[in-house]
Amino acid sequence: MSPVQFAWKLVVVARSDLRLSAGKTAVQVAHAAVSCALASKKRDPDTFREWYDEGQRKVVVKVPNLRALYELKAQAEDLGLVTSLIQDAGLTEIPAGTVTVLGIGPAKERDIDRVTGNLSLL
Amino acid sequence: MSPVQFAWKLVVVARSDLRLSAGKTAVQVAHAAVSCALASKKRDPDTFREWYDEGQRKVVVKVPNLRALYELKAQAEDLGLVTSLIQDAGLTEIPAGTVTVLGIGPAKERDIDRVTGNLSLL
């Protein structure tokens, strides 16, 4: 079985220092994915459509802290990529307003990799 | 700090028997959330808007196996709720085509709770 080749992806970067549960992490990643998908659909429908029709590939990677998340956000915006920074409503596990994850894209894999290509999978 | 009250939610039901990693789980949940959000936006824009503007609440719960996932899908469809069943592309961890999660909603909390109200959080 050879792996499917994707040209497009959406990346969500998660803070590993928050030590969230699997369920809580999934909710934060889903917030970012929905926000990025909707923003992309509005601002750049062609990119959105290419990504979605290809199978809406998503990848979740990690950074050690909040500062790293902000640095990636600045880099992604410099490249003109869609970003979405998620703050938790704070109902469980962490204080309200905690910045948890950053969504980037969807975009061409080679463009997103300029920002997140060196990060480890969550 | 009193918890925020939500009237709307989107629920993603995950199979606990697949024992996916936190990252893999997050990707599957995000697939379901994006698919349900887009389907809802198209079929029932008012519901979508209410849910999104309220803060796009999401909850991740679990079932023990695939059969339970299909039973919930049937129940949700009987109530007229949006559903999205996700099959993994199978690049890692599990075989291609494995059904991993079921998204339900967004919808009024009381309607979704008729289907998923008894399930435990992931």
gemmi code that builds the backbone of each chain (N, CA, C; Angstrom):
import gemmi

chains = {
    "A": [
        ("MET", (0.839, -1.192, 0.000), (0.000, 0.000, 0.000), (0.877, 1.246, 0.000)),
        ("SER", (0.880, 1.998, -1.069), (1.682, 3.220, -1.110), (0.862, 4.378, -0.563)),
        ("PRO", (1.500, 5.279, 0.169), (0.749, 6.392, 0.747), (0.200, 7.315, -0.322)),
        ("VAL", (-0.981, 7.884, -0.024), (-1.576, 8.872, -0.907), (-0.699, 10.119, -0.896)),
        ("GLN", (-0.511, 10.738, -2.046), (0.257, 11.979, -2.112), (-0.693, 13.165, -2.057)),
        ("PHE", (-0.423, 14.099, -1.171), (-1.242, 15.296, -1.048), (-0.434, 16.526, -1.448)),
        ("ALA", (-1.096, 17.468, -2.123), (-0.444, 18.726, -2.479), (-0.831, 19.838, -1.508)),
        ("TRP", (-1.959, 19.639, -0.801), (-2.508, 20.679, 0.066), (-2.616, 20.151, 1.486)),
        ("LYS", (-2.509, 21.056, 2.434), (-2.793, 20.639, 3.815), (-3.144, 21.827, 4.699)),
        ("LEU", (-3.735, 21.480, 5.828), (-4.020, 22.432, 6.895), (-3.240, 21.901, 8.095)),
        ("VAL", (-2.479, 22.758, 8.738), (-1.689, 22.327, 9.885), (-2.228, 22.997, 11.154)),
        ("VAL", (-2.345, 22.227, 12.195), (-2.677, 22.812, 13.502), (-1.500, 22.564, 14.439)),
        ("VAL", (-1.033, 23.656, 15.040), (0.105, 23.599, 15.953), (-0.418, 23.684, 17.384)),
        ("ALA", (-0.069, 22.706, 18.193), (-0.561, 22.650, 19.569), (0.565, 22.896, 20.563)),
        ("ARG", (0.242, 23.531, 21.675), (1.213, 23.723, 22.762), (1.309, 22.444, 23.568)),
        ("SER", (2.518, 21.901, 23.654), (2.670, 20.675, 24.437), (2.754, 20.962, 25.934)),
        ("ASP", (3.076, 22.227, 26.290), (3.246, 22.536, 27.716), (1.933, 22.576, 28.489)),
        ("LEU", (0.809, 22.609, 27.794), (-0.470, 22.643, 28.513), (-0.903, 21.259, 28.996)),
        ("ARG", (-0.325, 20.233, 28.409), (-0.619, 18.849, 28.823), (-2.125, 18.566, 28.879)),
        ("LEU", (-2.797, 18.927, 27.793), (-4.244, 18.702, 27.716), (-4.555, 17.228, 27.481)),
        ("SER", (-5.737, 16.818, 27.887), (-6.201, 15.457, 27.607), (-6.414, 15.288, 26.104)),
        ("ALA", (-6.542, 14.054, 25.669), (-6.768, 13.780, 24.236), (-8.062, 14.422, 23.751)),
        ("GLY", (-9.099, 14.359, 24.577), (-10.384, 14.931, 24.179), (-10.322, 16.444, 24.079)),
        ("LYS", (-9.709, 17.058, 25.064), (-9.574, 18.515, 25.070), (-8.699, 18.981, 23.901)),
        ("THR", (-7.624, 18.265, 23.648), (-6.770, 18.594, 22.505), (-7.560, 18.520, 21.206)),
        ("ALA", (-8.351, 17.461, 21.073), (-9.124, 17.276, 19.839), (-10.095, 18.434, 19.621)),
        ("VAL", (-10.713, 18.895, 20.687), (-11.648, 20.023, 20.563), (-10.923, 21.281, 20.111)),
        ("GLN", (-9.763, 21.549, 20.693), (-9.010, 22.750, 20.303), (-8.567, 22.674, 18.841)),
        ("VAL", (-8.091, 21.512, 18.436), (-7.654, 21.321, 17.045), (-8.842, 21.486, 16.092)),
        ("ALA", (-9.992, 20.962, 16.502), (-11.186, 21.086, 15.661), (-11.632, 22.542, 15.545)),
        ("HIS", (-11.548, 23.306, 16.633), (-11.862, 24.741, 16.558), (-10.992, 25.409, 15.487)),
        ("ALA", (-9.693, 25.141, 15.552), (-8.766, 25.771, 14.603), (-9.061, 25.337, 13.173)),
        ("ALA", (-9.348, 24.051, 12.994), (-9.602, 23.539, 11.646), (-10.867, 24.160, 11.049)),
        ("VAL", (-11.913, 24.253, 11.847), (-13.160, 24.854, 11.349), (-12.941, 26.332, 11.042)),
        ("SER", (-12.257, 27.039, 11.926), (-12.023, 28.473, 11.710), (-11.190, 28.724, 10.461)),
        ("CYS", (-10.132, 27.940, 10.289), (-9.286, 28.098, 9.096), (-10.042, 27.715, 7.830)),
        ("ALA", (-10.803, 26.639, 7.884), (-11.544, 26.207, 6.701), (-12.538, 27.286, 6.268)),
        ("LEU", (-13.266, 27.850, 7.221), (-14.257, 28.876, 6.890), (-13.592, 30.156, 6.391)),
        ("ALA", (-12.487, 30.536, 7.031), (-11.774, 31.739, 6.594), (-11.243, 31.569, 5.180)),
        ("SER", (-10.704, 30.386, 4.913), (-10.169, 30.088, 3.592), (-11.279, 30.081, 2.534)),
        ("LYS", (-12.407, 29.485, 2.878), (-13.541, 29.417, 1.944), (-13.975, 30.813, 1.535)),
        ("LYS", (-13.882, 31.736, 2.473), (-14.320, 33.108, 2.209), (-13.267, 33.908, 1.439)),
        ("ARG", (-12.009, 33.801, 1.888), (-10.949, 34.660, 1.335), (-10.332, 34.120, 0.068)),
        ("ASP", (-10.295, 32.784, -0.032), (-9.588, 32.162, -1.150), (-10.289, 30.842, -1.508)),
        ("PRO", (-11.486, 30.958, -2.099), (-12.318, 29.774, -2.360), (-11.625, 28.713, -3.207)),
        ("ASP", (-10.736, 29.127, -4.108), (-10.056, 28.147, -4.961), (-9.128, 27.252, -4.135)),
        ("THR", (-8.362, 27.862, -3.246), (-7.488, 27.085, -2.364), (-8.313, 26.173, -1.468)),
        ("PHE", (-9.363, 26.747, -0.891), (-10.234, 25.935, -0.041), (-10.730, 24.721, -0.810)),
        ("ARG", (-11.204, 24.918, -2.008), (-11.809, 23.829, -2.796), (-10.777, 22.753, -3.156)),
        ("GLU", (-9.596, 23.190, -3.539), (-8.525, 22.229, -3.864), (-8.222, 21.347, -2.655)),
        ("TRP", (-8.066, 21.986, -1.506), (-7.756, 21.268, -0.264), (-8.892, 20.328, 0.120)),
        ("TYR", (-10.100, 20.835, 0.075), (-11.232, 20.029, 0.534), (-11.462, 18.839, -0.396)),
        ("ASP", (-11.427, 19.096, -1.692), (-11.693, 18.020, -2.648), (-10.592, 16.962, -2.645)),
        ("GLU", (-9.409, 17.360, -2.243), (-8.305, 16.399, -2.195), (-8.417, 15.486, -0.969)),
        ("GLY", (-9.287, 15.844, -0.036), (-9.474, 15.000, 1.149), (-9.259, 15.728, 2.460)),
        ("GLN", (-9.241, 17.064, 2.384), (-9.070, 17.939, 3.566), (-8.004, 17.409, 4.534)),
        ("ARG", (-6.817, 17.224, 3.988), (-5.721, 16.727, 4.826), (-5.417, 17.679, 5.979)),
        ("LYS", (-5.215, 17.083, 7.139), (-4.841, 17.873, 8.321), (-3.680, 17.183, 9.032)),
        ("VAL", (-2.813, 17.997, 9.578), (-1.663, 17.480, 10.318), (-1.583, 18.262, 11.627)),
        ("VAL", (-1.326, 17.569, 12.723), (-1.202, 18.242, 14.021), (0.234, 18.090, 14.513)),
        ("VAL", (0.861, 19.219, 14.767), (2.249, 19.235, 15.247), (2.298, 19.984, 16.573)),
        ("LYS", (3.472, 19.985, 17.192), (3.551, 20.593, 18.525), (4.709, 21.563, 18.656)),
        ("VAL", (4.523, 22.520, 19.572), (5.588, 23.435, 19.993), (5.615, 23.432, 21.517)),
        ("PRO", (6.752, 23.850, 22.106), (6.867, 23.729, 23.563), (6.128, 24.792, 24.361)),
        ("ASN", (5.788, 25.928, 23.744), (5.198, 27.007, 24.560), (4.483, 28.052, 23.703)),
        ("LEU", (3.900, 29.018, 24.406), (3.104, 30.060, 23.755), (3.947, 30.945, 22.851)),
        ("ARG", (5.141, 31.258, 23.286), (6.005, 32.125, 22.476), (6.254, 31.518, 21.092)),
        ("ALA", (6.493, 30.225, 21.059), (6.735, 29.553, 19.779), (5.498, 29.632, 18.880)),
        ("LEU", (4.320, 29.571, 19.497), (3.075, 29.661, 18.731), (2.964, 31.041, 18.068)),
        ("TYR", (3.270, 32.076, 18.826), (3.189, 33.437, 18.275), (4.224, 33.659, 17.171)),
        ("GLU", (5.404, 33.075, 17.347), (6.433, 33.227, 16.304), (5.972, 32.583, 14.992)),
        ("LEU", (5.345, 31.406, 15.109), (4.849, 30.739, 13.911), (3.717, 31.529, 13.257)),
        ("LYS", (2.894, 32.117, 14.088), (1.790, 32.923, 13.553), (2.346, 34.078, 12.726)),
        ("ALA", (3.348, 34.756, 13.243), (3.952, 35.883, 12.520), (4.582, 35.417, 11.207)),
        ("GLN", (5.273, 34.286, 11.262), (5.899, 33.747, 10.040), (4.846, 33.383, 8.987)),
        ("ALA", (3.775, 32.748, 9.439), (2.718, 32.325, 8.508), (2.050, 33.540, 7.873)),
        ("GLU", (1.827, 34.560, 8.675), (1.182, 35.765, 8.141), (2.097, 36.497, 7.166)),
        ("ASP", (3.397, 36.465, 7.428), (4.344, 37.066, 6.482), (4.266, 36.401, 5.111)),
        ("LEU", (3.910, 35.105, 5.110), (3.782, 34.379, 3.845), (2.376, 34.493, 3.257)),
        ("GLY", (1.502, 35.236, 3.939), (0.149, 35.411, 3.430), (-0.771, 34.227, 3.678)),
        ("LEU", (-0.391, 33.350, 4.608), (-1.215, 32.178, 4.898), (-2.340, 32.537, 5.865)),
        ("VAL", (-3.463, 31.849, 5.723), (-4.551, 31.982, 6.692), (-4.072, 31.429, 8.034)),
        ("THR", (-4.367, 32.144, 9.119), (-4.068, 31.611, 10.454), (-5.282, 31.793, 11.351)),
        ("SER", (-5.371, 30.961, 12.361), (-6.425, 31.110, 13.361), (-5.889, 30.679, 14.718)),
        ("LEU", (-5.825, 31.646, 15.617), (-5.323, 31.383, 16.964), (-6.532, 31.109, 17.861)),
        ("ILE", (-6.485, 30.006, 18.589), (-7.642, 29.596, 19.394), (-7.399, 29.850, 20.875)),
        ("GLN", (-8.361, 30.527, 21.479), (-8.355, 30.708, 22.931), (-9.444, 29.832, 23.511)),
        ("ASP", (-9.117, 29.137, 24.573), (-10.106, 28.238, 25.155), (-11.123, 29.005, 25.987)),
        ("ALA", (-12.371, 28.521, 25.950), (-13.423, 29.131, 26.760), (-13.198, 28.849, 28.249)),
        ("GLY", (-12.339, 27.899, 28.548), (-11.915, 27.695, 29.930), (-12.913, 27.003, 30.830)),
        ("LEU", (-13.747, 26.149, 30.241), (-14.717, 25.453, 31.083), (-14.073, 24.330, 31.889)),
        ("THR", (-12.973, 23.795, 31.387), (-12.337, 22.651, 32.048), (-10.830, 22.697, 31.817)),
        ("GLU", (-10.092, 22.133, 32.700), (-8.649, 21.879, 32.556), (-7.738, 23.098, 32.624)),
        ("ILE", (-8.101, 24.189, 31.933), (-7.201, 25.354, 31.871), (-8.006, 26.639, 32.052)),
        ("PRO", (-7.331, 27.738, 32.457), (-8.042, 29.003, 32.679), (-8.652, 29.563, 31.390)),
        ("ALA", (-9.777, 30.242, 31.525), (-10.443, 30.885, 30.384), (-9.474, 31.833, 29.689)),
        ("GLY", (-9.465, 31.804, 28.362), (-8.626, 32.716, 27.601), (-7.250, 32.165, 27.273)),
        ("THR", (-6.924, 30.987, 27.754), (-5.638, 30.372, 27.431), (-5.542, 30.122, 25.925)),
        ("VAL", (-4.454, 30.577, 25.321), (-4.228, 30.303, 23.900), (-3.702, 28.877, 23.775)),
        ("THR", (-4.402, 28.052, 23.015), (-4.096, 26.615, 23.004), (-3.444, 26.124, 21.712)),
        ("VAL", (-3.990, 26.543, 20.575), (-3.495, 26.033, 19.284), (-3.537, 27.133, 18.235)),
        ("LEU", (-2.795, 26.900, 17.167), (-2.760, 27.803, 16.008), (-3.024, 26.990, 14.750)),
        ("GLY", (-4.042, 27.371, 14.005), (-4.291, 26.739, 12.709), (-3.610, 27.538, 11.614)),
        ("ILE", (-3.027, 26.844, 10.650), (-2.379, 27.500, 9.495), (-2.852, 26.808, 8.222)),
        ("GLY", (-3.348, 27.599, 7.284), (-3.797, 27.041, 6.009), (-5.310, 26.948, 5.950)),
        ("PRO", (-5.827, 26.159, 5.003), (-5.094, 25.295, 4.092), (-4.266, 26.078, 3.069)),
        ("ALA", (-3.207, 25.402, 2.598), (-2.324, 25.971, 1.589), (-1.533, 24.833, 0.951)),
        ("LYS", (-0.745, 25.190, -0.047), (0.132, 24.193, -0.654), (1.104, 23.670, 0.405)),
        ("GLU", (1.328, 22.385, 0.385), (2.214, 21.756, 1.365), (3.576, 22.455, 1.427)),
        ("ARG", (4.135, 22.763, 0.273), (5.483, 23.349, 0.263), (5.507, 24.734, 0.917)),
        ("ASP", (4.385, 25.462, 0.857), (4.332, 26.778, 1.501), (4.216, 26.646, 3.020)),
        ("ILE", (3.326, 25.760, 3.464), (3.169, 25.583, 4.916), (4.443, 25.004, 5.522)),
        ("ASP", (5.111, 24.143, 4.769), (6.339, 23.527, 5.298), (7.437, 24.552, 5.569)),
        ("ARG", (7.355, 25.712, 4.932), (8.335, 26.766, 5.227), (8.177, 27.266, 6.654)),
        ("VAL", (6.984, 27.074, 7.221), (6.717, 27.528, 8.585), (6.762, 26.370, 9.599)),
        ("THR", (6.172, 25.249, 9.234), (6.002, 24.158, 10.219), (6.762, 22.888, 9.855)),
        ("GLY", (7.560, 22.943, 8.789), (8.218, 21.742, 8.278), (9.165, 21.041, 9.251)),
        ("ASN", (9.665, 21.810, 10.229), (10.626, 21.216, 11.175), (10.004, 20.735, 12.475)),
        ("LEU", (8.684, 20.882, 12.605), (8.035, 20.547, 13.876), (7.644, 19.075, 13.933)),
        ("SER", (7.671, 18.505, 15.131), (7.300, 17.102, 15.313), (5.786, 16.951, 15.378)),
        ("LEU", (5.329, 15.778, 14.935), (3.901, 15.454, 15.072), (3.531, 15.395, 16.544)),
        ("LEU", (2.289, 15.798, 16.826), (1.816, 15.667, 18.212), (1.664, 14.205, 18.556)),
    ],
    "B": [
        ("MET", (-15.823, 31.771, 39.033), (-16.020, 31.759, 37.576), (-17.144, 30.780, 37.239)),
        ("SER", (-18.267, 31.303, 36.810), (-19.368, 30.402, 36.438), (-19.202, 29.980, 34.984)),
        ("PRO", (-19.523, 28.728, 34.680), (-19.336, 28.261, 33.317), (-20.274, 28.981, 32.347)),
        ("VAL", (-19.772, 29.184, 31.134), (-20.589, 29.769, 30.073), (-21.710, 28.789, 29.732)),
        ("GLN", (-22.899, 29.302, 29.518), (-24.018, 28.438, 29.110), (-24.135, 28.446, 27.591)),
        ("PHE", (-24.205, 27.257, 27.014), (-24.344, 27.145, 25.567), (-25.694, 26.522, 25.216)),
        ("ALA", (-26.308, 26.999, 24.157), (-27.570, 26.405, 23.691), (-27.332, 25.452, 22.522)),
        ("TRP", (-26.184, 25.612, 21.849), (-25.889, 24.854, 20.636), (-24.596, 24.069, 20.809)),
        ("LYS", (-24.500, 22.955, 20.124), (-23.213, 22.253, 20.126), (-23.077, 21.313, 18.935)),
        ("LEU", (-21.859, 20.945, 18.699), (-21.514, 19.929, 17.712), (-20.821, 18.828, 18.517)),
        ("VAL", (-21.259, 17.588, 18.320), (-20.665, 16.482, 19.067), (-19.906, 15.579, 18.093)),
        ("VAL", (-18.726, 15.164, 18.487), (-18.002, 14.154, 17.717), (-17.846, 12.916, 18.591)),
        ("VAL", (-18.280, 11.790, 18.035), (-18.221, 10.522, 18.757), (-17.051, 9.719, 18.212)),
        ("ALA", (-16.156, 9.309, 19.099), (-14.944, 8.589, 18.683), (-14.996, 7.141, 19.165)),
        ("ARG", (-14.445, 6.255, 18.361), (-14.313, 4.844, 18.775), (-13.123, 4.700, 19.708)),
        ("SER", (-13.383, 4.212, 20.905), (-12.273, 4.036, 21.852), (-11.485, 2.757, 21.552)),
        ("ASP", (-12.098, 1.836, 20.798), (-11.412, 0.560, 20.551), (-10.246, 0.677, 19.573)),
        ("LEU", (-10.139, 1.781, 18.858), (-9.031, 1.926, 17.901), (-7.734, 2.349, 18.592)),
        ("ARG", (-7.860, 2.878, 19.803), (-6.683, 3.290, 20.589), (-5.727, 4.173, 19.784)),
        ("LEU", (-6.297, 5.199, 19.172), (-5.486, 6.126, 18.382), (-4.684, 7.055, 19.296)),
        ("SER", (-3.581, 7.570, 18.770), (-2.796, 8.570, 19.494), (-3.608, 9.860, 19.611)),
        ("ALA", (-3.155, 10.748, 20.497), (-3.847, 12.029, 20.685), (-3.867, 12.835, 19.386)),
        ("GLY", (-2.753, 12.822, 18.659), (-2.678, 13.577, 17.413), (-3.596, 13.017, 16.341)),
        ("LYS", (-3.585, 11.712, 16.209), (-4.443, 11.054, 15.226), (-5.923, 11.268, 15.562)),
        ("THR", (-6.252, 11.148, 16.840), (-7.628, 11.396, 17.276), (-8.046, 12.821, 16.921)),
        ("ALA", (-7.166, 13.772, 17.194), (-7.483, 15.177, 16.931), (-7.769, 15.407, 15.447)),
        ("VAL", (-6.984, 14.762, 14.585), (-7.203, 14.922, 13.143), (-8.565, 14.363, 12.736)),
        ("GLN", (-8.916, 13.197, 13.253), (-10.214, 12.598, 12.910), (-11.372, 13.471, 13.387)),
        ("VAL", (-11.249, 13.969, 14.611), (-12.290, 14.835, 15.172), (-12.410, 16.118, 14.340)),
        ("ALA", (-11.275, 16.654, 13.938), (-11.286, 17.874, 13.121), (-11.923, 17.618, 11.757)),
        ("HIS", (-11.656, 16.458, 11.153), (-12.325, 16.114, 9.885), (-13.846, 16.167, 10.067)),
        ("ALA", (-14.331, 15.531, 11.130), (-15.773, 15.479, 11.367), (-16.345, 16.867, 11.622)),
        ("ALA", (-15.621, 17.664, 12.408), (-16.110, 19.006, 12.737), (-16.197, 19.885, 11.494)),
        ("VAL", (-15.179, 19.829, 10.640), (-15.198, 20.634, 9.413), (-16.321, 20.151, 8.491)),
        ("SER", (-16.472, 18.845, 8.347), (-17.508, 18.310, 7.457), (-18.904, 18.688, 7.946)),
        ("CYS", (-19.134, 18.549, 9.241), (-20.447, 18.902, 9.802), (-20.704, 20.411, 9.700)),
        ("ALA", (-19.685, 21.208, 9.989), (-19.861, 22.659, 9.918), (-20.227, 23.088, 8.503)),
        ("LEU", (-19.525, 22.546, 7.516), (-19.794, 22.924, 6.127), (-21.164, 22.425, 5.672)),
        ("ALA", (-21.513, 21.210, 6.065), (-22.831, 20.662, 5.686), (-23.947, 21.491, 6.303)),
        ("SER", (-23.748, 21.867, 7.546), (-24.744, 22.666, 8.243), (-24.882, 24.050, 7.616)),
        ("LYS", (-23.754, 24.647, 7.276), (-23.758, 25.976, 6.661), (-24.565, 25.974, 5.365)),
        ("LYS", (-24.489, 24.854, 4.653), (-25.184, 24.736, 3.372), (-26.678, 24.414, 3.566)),
        ("ARG", (-26.954, 23.443, 4.449), (-28.331, 22.949, 4.579), (-29.200, 23.768, 5.511)),
        ("ASP", (-28.563, 24.359, 6.523), (-29.329, 25.061, 7.551), (-28.483, 26.212, 8.095)),
        ("PRO", (-28.340, 27.276, 7.269), (-27.442, 28.381, 7.620), (-27.786, 29.046, 8.951)),
        ("ASP", (-29.060, 29.070, 9.312), (-29.436, 29.721, 10.571), (-28.866, 28.964, 11.765)),
        ("THR", (-29.011, 27.646, 11.739), (-28.457, 26.822, 12.812), (-26.946, 26.961, 12.857)),
        ("PHE", (-26.335, 26.885, 11.686), (-24.884, 27.049, 11.626), (-24.469, 28.367, 12.263)),
        ("ARG", (-25.132, 29.453, 11.919), (-24.750, 30.787, 12.387), (-24.921, 30.914, 13.904)),
        ("GLU", (-26.039, 30.379, 14.408), (-26.282, 30.423, 15.863), (-25.143, 29.719, 16.598)),
        ("TRP", (-24.813, 28.533, 16.115), (-23.761, 27.731, 16.747), (-22.415, 28.436, 16.645)),
        ("TYR", (-22.088, 28.927, 15.469), (-20.772, 29.511, 15.266), (-20.612, 30.795, 16.084)),
        ("ASP", (-21.630, 31.644, 16.045), (-21.546, 32.922, 16.750), (-21.531, 32.739, 18.265)),
        ("GLU", (-22.088, 31.635, 18.721), (-22.102, 31.379, 20.163), (-20.721, 30.912, 20.640)),
        ("GLY", (-19.863, 30.537, 19.713), (-18.516, 30.101, 20.100), (-18.157, 28.723, 19.588)),
        ("GLN", (-18.931, 28.234, 18.609), (-18.720, 26.921, 17.969), (-18.345, 25.837, 18.987)),
        ("ARG", (-19.208, 25.659, 19.992), (-18.937, 24.650, 21.011), (-18.841, 23.246, 20.403)),
        ("LYS", (-17.862, 22.513, 20.870), (-17.679, 21.124, 20.426), (-17.424, 20.244, 21.642)),
        ("VAL", (-17.934, 19.048, 21.566), (-17.749, 18.080, 22.638), (-17.340, 16.758, 21.990)),
        ("VAL", (-16.372, 16.085, 22.566), (-15.928, 14.788, 22.044), (-16.259, 13.702, 23.054)),
        ("VAL", (-17.030, 12.729, 22.620), (-17.425, 11.612, 23.485), (-16.969, 10.303, 22.841)),
        ("LYS", (-17.149, 9.212, 23.561), (-16.629, 7.946, 23.040), (-17.662, 6.827, 23.089)),
        ("VAL", (-17.477, 5.880, 22.164), (-18.238, 4.623, 22.162), (-17.230, 3.488, 22.035)),
        ("PRO", (-17.632, 2.282, 22.436), (-16.659, 1.186, 22.476), (-16.329, 0.574, 21.126)),
        ("ASN", (-17.202, 0.767, 20.113), (-16.935, 0.065, 18.853), (-17.705, 0.647, 17.668)),
        ("LEU", (-17.456, 0.068, 16.501), (-18.051, 0.561, 15.252), (-19.566, 0.425, 15.246)),
        ("ARG", (-20.063, -0.679, 15.785), (-21.512, -0.890, 15.791), (-22.232, 0.245, 16.523)),
        ("ALA", (-21.682, 0.653, 17.654), (-22.287, 1.745, 18.427), (-22.294, 3.046, 17.633)),
        ("LEU", (-21.250, 3.245, 16.836), (-21.170, 4.451, 16.007), (-22.297, 4.452, 14.967)),
        ("TYR", (-22.522, 3.312, 14.336), (-23.591, 3.226, 13.329), (-24.971, 3.380, 13.956)),
        ("GLU", (-25.145, 2.859, 15.156), (-26.447, 3.013, 15.829), (-26.730, 4.491, 16.114)),
        ("LEU", (-25.701, 5.208, 16.553), (-25.877, 6.635, 16.831), (-26.161, 7.412, 15.556)),
        ("LYS", (-25.509, 7.008, 14.475), (-25.739, 7.683, 13.199), (-27.210, 7.543, 12.788)),
        ("ALA", (-27.737, 6.350, 12.916), (-29.138, 6.107, 12.554), (-30.077, 6.929, 13.441)),
        ("GLN", (-29.784, 6.951, 14.731), (-30.628, 7.720, 15.662), (-30.587, 9.214, 15.329)),
        ("ALA", (-29.403, 9.726, 15.055), (-29.255, 11.152, 14.748), (-29.996, 11.501, 13.462)),
        ("GLU", (-29.910, 10.622, 12.472), (-30.593, 10.897, 11.203), (-32.107, 10.825, 11.360)),
        ("ASP", (-32.574, 9.936, 12.231), (-34.015, 9.884, 12.501), (-34.526, 11.205, 13.073)),
        ("LEU", (-33.655, 11.902, 13.791), (-34.033, 13.204, 14.366), (-33.767, 14.359, 13.397)),
        ("GLY", (-33.265, 14.051, 12.214), (-33.009, 15.085, 11.217), (-31.731, 15.866, 11.451)),
        ("LEU", (-30.837, 15.325, 12.269), (-29.583, 16.029, 12.555), (-28.555, 15.774, 11.447)),
        ("VAL", (-27.703, 16.755, 11.224), (-26.569, 16.580, 10.312), (-25.613, 15.552, 10.917)),
        ("THR", (-25.142, 14.625, 10.085), (-24.115, 13.684, 10.555), (-22.991, 13.597, 9.525)),
        ("SER", (-21.828, 13.234, 9.992), (-20.699, 13.003, 9.084), (-19.834, 11.876, 9.632)),
        ("LEU", (-19.790, 10.802, 8.887), (-19.003, 9.632, 9.286), (-17.640, 9.740, 8.604)),
        ("ILE", (-16.585, 9.618, 9.385), (-15.238, 9.815, 8.843), (-14.503, 8.487, 8.680)),
        ("GLN", (-13.989, 8.294, 7.476), (-13.108, 7.154, 7.204), (-11.693, 7.666, 7.068)),
        ("ASP", (-10.775, 6.987, 7.720), (-9.394, 7.443, 7.667), (-8.727, 7.071, 6.345)),
        ("ALA", (-7.851, 7.964, 5.888), (-7.112, 7.694, 4.653), (-6.081, 6.581, 4.859)),
        ("GLY", (-5.802, 6.276, 6.110), (-4.983, 5.107, 6.418), (-3.504, 5.255, 6.175)),
        ("LEU", (-3.001, 6.461, 6.335), (-1.573, 6.655, 6.105), (-0.747, 6.157, 7.289)),
        ("THR", (-1.373, 6.168, 8.475), (-0.641, 5.785, 9.692), (-1.580, 5.110, 10.678)),
        ("GLU", (-1.058, 4.288, 11.505), (-1.744, 3.710, 12.670), (-2.830, 2.688, 12.346)),
        ("ILE", (-3.712, 2.968, 11.381), (-4.835, 2.063, 11.118), (-4.997, 1.845, 9.618)),
        ("PRO", (-5.658, 0.742, 9.224), (-5.832, 0.458, 7.797), (-6.687, 1.510, 7.094)),
        ("ALA", (-6.398, 1.764, 5.828), (-7.175, 2.702, 5.023), (-8.643, 2.300, 5.032)),
        ("GLY", (-9.516, 3.296, 5.161), (-10.941, 3.039, 5.117), (-11.566, 2.749, 6.462)),
        ("THR", (-10.766, 2.681, 7.515), (-11.307, 2.461, 8.856), (-12.220, 3.628, 9.249)),
        ("VAL", (-13.431, 3.304, 9.683), (-14.345, 4.337, 10.176), (-13.921, 4.706, 11.591)),
        ("THR", (-13.615, 5.984, 11.809), (-13.007, 6.397, 13.070), (-13.935, 7.189, 13.993)),
        ("VAL", (-14.641, 8.166, 13.427), (-15.480, 9.051, 14.251), (-16.753, 9.419, 13.505)),
        ("LEU", (-17.728, 9.895, 14.281), (-19.007, 10.370, 13.739), (-19.262, 11.768, 14.276)),
        ("GLY", (-19.457, 12.718, 13.387), (-19.853, 14.060, 13.803), (-21.362, 14.172, 13.773)),
        ("ILE", (-21.932, 14.856, 14.759), (-23.381, 15.097, 14.810), (-23.607, 16.570, 15.135)),
        ("GLY", (-24.421, 17.222, 14.302), (-24.754, 18.626, 14.513), (-23.955, 19.532, 13.595)),
        ("PRO", (-23.886, 20.818, 13.934), (-24.397, 21.460, 15.141), (-25.923, 21.466, 15.218)),
        ("ALA", (-26.411, 21.511, 16.461), (-27.842, 21.547, 16.726), (-28.057, 22.027, 18.157)),
        ("LYS", (-29.320, 22.199, 18.502), (-29.638, 22.566, 19.885), (-29.129, 21.464, 20.811)),
        ("GLU", (-28.555, 21.872, 21.919), (-28.013, 20.915, 22.879), (-29.039, 19.844, 23.261)),
        ("ARG", (-30.270, 20.268, 23.492), (-31.289, 19.308, 23.971), (-31.617, 18.265, 22.898)),
        ("ASP", (-31.476, 18.645, 21.626), (-31.744, 17.672, 20.556), (-30.598, 16.659, 20.441)),
        ("ILE", (-29.363, 17.153, 20.461), (-28.221, 16.240, 20.361), (-28.148, 15.335, 21.583)),
        ("ASP", (-28.525, 15.870, 22.727), (-28.460, 15.057, 23.954), (-29.411, 13.860, 23.903)),
        ("ARG", (-30.415, 13.917, 23.054), (-31.291, 12.748, 22.898), (-30.525, 11.578, 22.286)),
        ("VAL", (-29.443, 11.883, 21.584), (-28.638, 10.833, 20.942), (-27.371, 10.516, 21.738)),
        ("THR", (-26.695, 11.554, 22.204), (-25.366, 11.353, 22.809), (-25.309, 11.708, 24.295)),
        ("GLY", (-26.445, 12.057, 24.876), (-26.468, 12.556, 26.252), (-25.915, 11.594, 27.298)),
        ("ASN", (-25.944, 10.298, 26.992), (-25.484, 9.319, 27.987), (-24.026, 8.886, 27.799)),
        ("LEU", (-23.367, 9.431, 26.804), (-22.002, 8.977, 26.503), (-20.961, 9.731, 27.328)),
        ("SER", (-19.875, 9.049, 27.645), (-18.797, 9.671, 28.419), (-17.894, 10.516, 27.531)),
        ("LEU", (-17.313, 11.552, 28.103), (-16.327, 12.356, 27.392), (-15.115, 11.498, 27.063)),
        ("LEU", (-14.511, 11.807, 25.914), (-13.273, 11.093, 25.552), (-12.175, 11.509, 26.521)),
    ],
}
model = gemmi.Model(1)
for chain_id, residues in chains.items():
    chain = gemmi.Chain(chain_id)
    for i, (resn, *xyz) in enumerate(residues, 1):
        res = gemmi.Residue()
        res.name, res.seqid = resn, gemmi.SeqId(i, " ")
        for name, pos in zip(("N", "CA", "C"), xyz):
            atom = gemmi.Atom()
            atom.name, atom.element = name, gemmi.Element(name[0])
            atom.pos, atom.b_iso = gemmi.Position(*pos), 0.0
            res.add_atom(atom)
        chain.add_residue(res)
    model.add_chain(chain)
structure = gemmi.Structure()
structure.add_model(model)
structure.setup_entities()
